[in-house]
């Protein structure tokens, strides 16, 4: 709305309560001139970025929680890997390459104006990188691109070591999924640390003036790999396996719960900047018919009358009228579901199914965030289709969130016969998923 500002509005702004200053905040926040939440023993900002919170004057400012791994650098350019003296230890395969020697330093973002530092990899980091190379990396891409991806990622990390943050965060997150017990505090701390600094570095490079023309070709390729891994990590990161404690039933932090949904739009933005299909890109001959390259779905065309269960057309007001299609936020996701309805998901076509995320209608995404039951019903259908794929970074969220959505829609739409009828298909698919789990099927 473009209502003119009235005098009452101006007075309301002038009478706004003065922001309370943090008198007892930690030293790190005071240096950065930002409000500290004063949480003990560590404030939230320090905990997220991996710095030792210093309420006491005896603790140095901006010191990483991991001792002896940090040095300050004022260089915001392309940080090159270099090594320091350290004891050697075994690594395998690509990790034996000369560019990944003990003591390798990778960049981190300091919570100061435009300053960066370096973090020295520790033995446990090398072990996690080894797991990434021999295990986690094997779950990225599809069958055709996987071997090429492994070589490409190793080559790009040699020139752009900030990529190791992304390799480490995904490997550590994979550990969490495979472990029958909750992760240790140190494991959680390392995961949060690499996630924070990887994301901060990606944001830094993307915010540079004209990154699509000022960054080198390999740097742009490294940014695309970063965005792809961050997308997988966001989808894999679900805080509970209990449907009753998951979104949308429990809602302690809706912003983080729906990060994966926002990543679809974010990846498209990174794609437009990095353009990995350009001739000089290392991905030029690897990527083929991805959702970013080509719209596989005629989302503005009428949906055939027999493509979906009959109740779909009533519940979602599906019409063949161009005007109705244009104004219907449910039409696009219904169109995608109609296309994948009778296709069995597998290792070769999984990227095709992910188009539901990357090509999502912004209006529909807003309805999901608002917990609109019909929007959630469509998401439930997609989850129930994709959850039968065996990729670890897909299946857990699809399984847990689908069960939570099913309960939520049942509670809120019990008097709507059409919606209750549509719940039967995903409910049956979820039950088959339980049988598969009991039969001994395991996630990668």
Beta strands, then each sheet from edge to edge (+ up, - down):
strand 1: 70-73
strand 2: 105-109
strand 3: 116-120
sheet 1: 1+ 3- 2+
end
